[in-house]
Structure formats: C-alpha cells, structure tokens
Amino acid sequence: MLGGDYMSAETVTGHNEKAYALLKSDAEKIRKLIEVQLENLTMPQCPLYEEVLDTQMFGLSREIDFAIRLELIDEEQGKQLLSELERKLADLHEATVRK
C-alpha cells in the first residue's frame, strides 16, 4: 500500500511538472509574438496582431486558471507566468505610443 501511495505522489508530481512546462511553452510562444512586434515597430500598429495577442493572452489565462483549479500548479506560479507577459505587453504598448 505504501509503495502505491509513493508511486501515486510521484505520478502527481510528474503531472504537475508537465502541466507547468506546457504552460511555460505556451507563454513562450506569446512572448515571441510580442518580441517580433517590438522588433518591427517600423510597421504601423496592426489591430489584427493586437487581437491575436489579446486572444492568446486570454487563452493562456484560462489554461492557467484550469491548471490551478486542478491543483496542477499553484496560484503563484500562474500569476508569475501572466505577469511576465503583461510586463512585455506593457513594454510593447509603451513603445507603440512613443512611436
């Protein structure tokens, strides 16, 4: 019985790590979209691009919320992933306003 519980805890830990890794991967894709836009500020501001970023951010926030509710990640990890991207988005908005 004890061995089964140990394996179960190991499996849960594996799922938690995998969930966080997948969320980080999704966050990285969004970060890259933001970086591309920051590097190409010579282009006029593109509403479609902004819409894509907003949709991606919303989707990620829902994924994070779901993972938190399933207790695959803790709330602080989720907030950290989102806040890093929100700072990048703020940089992008600031840069486009200065343009």
Backbone bond lengths (Angstrom), bond angles and torsions (degrees), N, CA, C in turn:
res aa  C-N    CA-C-N  psi(-1)  N-CA   C-N-CA  omega(-1)  CA-C   N-CA-C  phi
1 M - - - 1.456 - - 1.525 110.52 -
2 L 1.322 116.30 -46.15 1.456 120.10 -179.74 1.521 111.07 -60.95
3 G 1.333 116.63 -41.17 1.455 120.57 177.88 1.515 111.39 -59.93
4 G 1.341 117.36 -40.02 1.462 122.07 178.56 1.523 111.45 -63.66
5 D 1.331 116.28 -40.94 1.455 120.30 178.31 1.524 111.10 -64.88
6 Y 1.327 116.82 -39.21 1.456 121.59 179.04 1.527 109.92 -63.23
7 M 1.325 115.88 -45.40 1.461 120.13 179.49 1.520 110.08 -63.07
8 S 1.317 115.96 -39.49 1.454 120.82 -179.96 1.539 110.56 -62.58
9 A 1.322 116.62 -44.53 1.462 120.53 178.29 1.521 110.46 -63.43
10 E 1.335 115.71 -38.02 1.464 120.66 177.84 1.533 110.77 -63.73
11 T 1.316 115.82 -42.19 1.460 121.12 179.27 1.524 110.54 -64.08
12 V 1.332 116.25 -44.17 1.466 120.61 179.04 1.517 110.21 -60.37
13 T 1.323 116.28 -45.15 1.466 120.14 178.34 1.523 110.73 -59.66
14 G 1.325 116.58 -41.62 1.461 120.92 178.07 1.518 111.85 -61.92
15 H 1.328 116.41 -42.22 1.465 120.60 178.46 1.531 110.72 -65.74
16 N 1.317 116.44 -40.43 1.466 120.71 179.14 1.526 110.36 -61.65
17 E 1.331 115.89 -46.09 1.464 120.31 -179.71 1.525 111.01 -64.88
18 K 1.317 116.26 -41.02 1.461 119.90 179.55 1.530 110.67 -65.76
19 A 1.332 117.20 -42.52 1.472 120.89 178.91 1.523 109.98 -60.23
20 Y 1.329 116.93 -46.33 1.462 120.30 -179.45 1.527 110.93 -64.37
21 A 1.323 116.67 -40.57 1.474 120.64 178.84 1.527 110.74 -62.78
22 L 1.322 117.74 -40.81 1.473 121.08 178.39 1.524 111.05 -65.74
23 L 1.324 116.65 -41.77 1.463 120.06 178.16 1.523 110.95 -64.82
24 K 1.331 116.64 -41.42 1.468 120.23 177.29 1.521 110.72 -62.37
25 S 1.313 117.25 -38.34 1.459 121.67 178.40 1.530 110.72 -63.59
26 D 1.324 116.58 -44.48 1.467 120.36 177.40 1.526 111.01 -63.60
27 A 1.326 116.28 -40.23 1.462 120.81 178.36 1.532 110.12 -64.21
28 E 1.314 116.79 -38.44 1.469 121.52 179.42 1.527 111.02 -63.65
29 K 1.313 117.41 -39.01 1.472 120.75 177.47 1.527 110.56 -61.59
30 I 1.324 116.58 -41.62 1.466 120.59 178.78 1.524 109.58 -67.53
31 R 1.344 116.56 -41.93 1.468 119.96 178.70 1.521 110.48 -58.53
32 K 1.325 116.93 -39.82 1.462 120.72 178.89 1.529 111.28 -65.55
33 L 1.318 117.42 -38.84 1.469 120.53 175.80 1.534 110.75 -60.29
34 I 1.326 115.44 -42.64 1.466 120.40 178.96 1.521 110.12 -64.86
35 E 1.330 116.72 -44.12 1.468 121.26 -179.78 1.533 110.99 -59.94
36 V 1.323 116.31 -43.18 1.468 120.26 179.51 1.520 109.60 -60.36
37 Q 1.300 116.68 -43.91 1.463 120.16 179.61 1.526 110.82 -65.16
38 L 1.331 117.00 -40.17 1.466 120.21 178.45 1.528 111.27 -63.20
39 E 1.329 116.72 -38.24 1.461 120.79 -179.31 1.525 112.52 -72.55
40 N 1.312 117.30 -21.29 1.460 121.43 -175.72 1.521 112.30 -114.01
41 L 1.316 115.99 42.75 1.464 119.47 -178.52 1.524 112.75 -68.07
42 T 1.327 116.41 -8.15 1.459 118.59 177.32 1.531 110.24 -71.04
43 M 1.347 115.78 -22.22 1.462 119.46 176.50 1.524 108.38 -73.57
44 P 1.328 116.53 147.34 1.463 117.01 173.85 1.534 109.69 -62.58
45 Q 1.301 114.67 151.76 1.456 119.23 -179.70 1.530 108.75 -58.86
46 C 1.300 116.43 129.73 1.456 121.75 -174.41 1.532 110.24 -106.33
47 P 1.332 117.40 111.92 1.469 120.17 -179.89 1.536 112.25 -60.16
48 L 1.326 117.18 -35.06 1.455 120.14 179.80 1.533 110.22 -64.75
49 Y 1.325 116.45 -41.71 1.461 120.88 178.94 1.529 110.01 -63.06
50 E 1.337 116.15 -42.65 1.463 120.36 178.11 1.520 110.74 -62.77
51 E 1.326 115.82 -39.46 1.465 120.79 178.38 1.537 110.42 -62.21
52 V 1.321 115.87 -42.80 1.468 120.18 178.51 1.530 110.11 -61.76
53 L 1.328 116.76 -45.88 1.465 119.76 179.03 1.523 111.44 -61.53
54 D 1.329 116.50 -44.60 1.466 119.66 179.11 1.526 111.28 -61.38
55 T 1.322 116.39 -42.28 1.463 120.88 179.52 1.517 110.56 -64.77
56 Q 1.342 116.23 -43.46 1.467 120.44 178.75 1.530 110.97 -62.47
57 M 1.324 116.83 -42.87 1.467 120.75 179.32 1.525 110.56 -63.65
58 F 1.327 116.52 -43.03 1.461 119.85 178.90 1.527 110.18 -62.03
59 G 1.326 115.98 -45.58 1.463 120.08 179.48 1.516 111.92 -59.83
60 L 1.328 116.47 -44.12 1.462 120.17 179.03 1.525 110.60 -63.33
61 S 1.322 117.23 -41.46 1.468 119.42 -179.86 1.526 110.73 -62.61
62 R 1.333 117.36 -35.64 1.473 120.85 177.48 1.534 110.28 -69.99
63 E 1.336 116.77 -39.95 1.471 120.23 176.87 1.530 110.13 -60.85
64 I 1.312 115.79 -45.04 1.460 120.95 -179.28 1.521 110.31 -63.52
65 D 1.327 116.44 -44.51 1.464 120.77 178.76 1.535 110.28 -59.04
66 F 1.307 116.33 -43.39 1.463 121.50 179.52 1.529 110.69 -63.05
67 A 1.318 117.01 -44.58 1.469 121.10 179.42 1.529 111.32 -63.89
68 I 1.319 116.48 -37.18 1.470 120.51 177.71 1.525 109.40 -65.90
69 R 1.323 116.58 -45.51 1.466 120.64 -179.41 1.532 111.59 -62.46
70 L 1.318 116.68 -33.17 1.470 120.42 176.83 1.526 112.17 -82.40
71 E 1.331 115.84 -2.33 1.468 123.12 -178.56 1.525 112.01 61.99
72 L 1.333 115.69 33.94 1.464 121.05 175.07 1.520 110.75 -85.04
73 I 1.317 116.11 -29.52 1.469 121.39 173.37 1.526 106.86 -135.72
74 D 1.326 116.33 160.56 1.455 116.99 176.79 1.532 109.26 -91.56
75 E 1.292 114.41 162.50 1.464 120.83 -174.39 1.525 112.12 -58.78
76 E 1.321 116.61 -37.79 1.466 120.88 -179.16 1.527 111.34 -63.36
77 Q 1.326 117.74 -40.79 1.466 120.79 177.50 1.528 110.10 -61.12
78 G 1.323 116.35 -44.11 1.456 120.78 -179.94 1.521 112.03 -63.33
79 K 1.329 115.77 -44.71 1.466 120.12 178.99 1.522 111.03 -61.90
80 Q 1.322 116.25 -38.72 1.462 120.33 -179.33 1.531 110.97 -64.23
81 L 1.338 117.15 -44.77 1.468 120.23 178.18 1.528 110.99 -58.29
82 L 1.333 116.23 -46.36 1.457 119.79 -178.32 1.528 112.25 -69.28
83 S 1.316 117.22 -40.38 1.467 118.91 -176.73 1.522 111.60 -65.96
84 E 1.341 117.52 -34.98 1.468 120.09 177.15 1.533 110.25 -62.15
85 L 1.320 116.40 -43.37 1.468 119.71 179.32 1.524 111.42 -70.08
86 E 1.313 116.97 -37.41 1.467 120.07 178.45 1.521 111.18 -63.36
87 R 1.338 116.95 -36.58 1.472 119.71 175.79 1.529 110.28 -64.28
88 K 1.339 116.17 -41.81 1.471 119.85 177.79 1.527 110.56 -62.30
89 L 1.313 116.47 -42.36 1.465 120.57 178.53 1.523 110.72 -63.48
90 A 1.320 116.68 -39.74 1.472 120.65 177.63 1.527 109.92 -62.38
91 D 1.334 117.01 -40.58 1.464 121.02 176.32 1.525 110.44 -60.18
92 L 1.329 115.82 -43.29 1.456 120.83 -179.98 1.529 110.83 -63.34
93 H 1.317 116.70 -46.89 1.471 120.16 -179.89 1.533 111.09 -63.15
94 E 1.325 115.63 -40.02 1.457 119.97 178.84 1.528 110.62 -63.85
95 A 1.306 116.35 -42.49 1.455 121.43 -179.31 1.531 110.83 -65.85
96 T 1.319 117.85 -38.38 1.470 119.49 -179.92 1.511 111.50 -72.94
97 V 1.322 117.86 -30.19 1.455 120.70 176.99 1.523 110.78 -70.02
98 R 1.337 116.09 -39.24 1.469 120.56 178.98 1.519 111.63 -67.19
99 K 1.314 117.87 -26.07 1.469 123.41 -174.86 1.496 111.77 -63.18
